[in-house]
């Protein structure tokens, strides 16, 4: 059984960044914190995954042949 441990992390934003963050989170009916968590998770697990990038390159090369 795994025990979930929550940790705090502090970030500083400019007024414009915070305004934009809150606006984007509100569009999705999320808190700013939840929106940041989702963005980080998506970026780390979906967009920057080396294996996914290589798979996309392979697929794009198949279309050229």
C-alpha positions as a Python dict, from the first residue, in 0.01 Angstrom:
ca = {
    (1, 'X'): (0, 0, 0),
    (2, 'X'): (138, 339, -103),
    (3, 'X'): (83, 642, 113),
    (4, 'X'): (25, 970, -70),
    (5, 'X'): (242, 1250, 63),
    (6, 'X'): (157, 1606, -39),
    (7, 'X'): (434, 1863, -55),
    (8, 'X'): (416, 2240, -89),
    (9, 'X'): (600, 2434, -355),
    (10, 'X'): (602, 2811, -390),
    (11, 'X'): (620, 3001, -720),
    (12, 'X'): (639, 3373, -790),
    (13, 'X'): (448, 3524, -1082),
    (14, 'X'): (430, 3867, -1234),
    (15, 'X'): (87, 4029, -1213),
    (16, 'X'): (31, 3955, -1582),
    (17, 'X'): (133, 3589, -1547),
    (18, 'X'): (-97, 3543, -1249),
    (19, 'X'): (-385, 3714, -1431),
    (20, 'X'): (-333, 3488, -1734),
    (21, 'X'): (-301, 3178, -1517),
    (22, 'X'): (-623, 3251, -1333),
    (23, 'X'): (-808, 3329, -1656),
    (24, 'X'): (-699, 3003, -1822),
    (25, 'X'): (-782, 2801, -1510),
    (26, 'X'): (-1124, 2965, -1484),
    (27, 'X'): (-1203, 2877, -1849),
    (28, 'X'): (-1156, 2514, -1751),
    (29, 'X'): (-1341, 2547, -1418),
    (30, 'X'): (-1020, 2460, -1227),
    (31, 'X'): (-826, 2623, -949),
    (32, 'X'): (-497, 2781, -1052),
    (33, 'X'): (-312, 2514, -852),
    (34, 'X'): (-493, 2226, -1022),
    (35, 'X'): (-436, 2386, -1362),
    (36, 'X'): (-60, 2409, -1294),
    (37, 'X'): (-50, 2045, -1177),
    (38, 'X'): (-227, 1930, -1494),
    (39, 'X'): (-1, 2141, -1716),
    (40, 'X'): (314, 2004, -1555),
    (41, 'X'): (187, 1646, -1571),
    (42, 'X'): (93, 1686, -1938),
    (43, 'X'): (422, 1847, -2027),
    (44, 'X'): (635, 1589, -1847),
    (45, 'X'): (441, 1276, -1939),
    (46, 'X'): (305, 1355, -2282),
    (47, 'X'): (492, 1628, -2464),
    (48, 'X'): (852, 1572, -2364),
    (49, 'X'): (856, 1194, -2358),
    (50, 'X'): (1151, 1088, -2571),
    (51, 'X'): (979, 768, -2680),
    (52, 'X'): (671, 961, -2793),
    (53, 'X'): (883, 1208, -2987),
    (54, 'X'): (1071, 925, -3158),
    (55, 'X'): (743, 748, -3239),
    (56, 'X'): (608, 1066, -3398),
    (57, 'X'): (926, 1103, -3603),
    (58, 'X'): (892, 743, -3720),
    (59, 'X'): (529, 798, -3817),
    (60, 'X'): (608, 1119, -4002),
    (61, 'X'): (884, 939, -4195),
    (62, 'X'): (638, 667, -4296),
    (63, 'X'): (412, 927, -4454),
    (64, 'X'): (700, 1060, -4667),
    (65, 'X'): (781, 721, -4822),
}
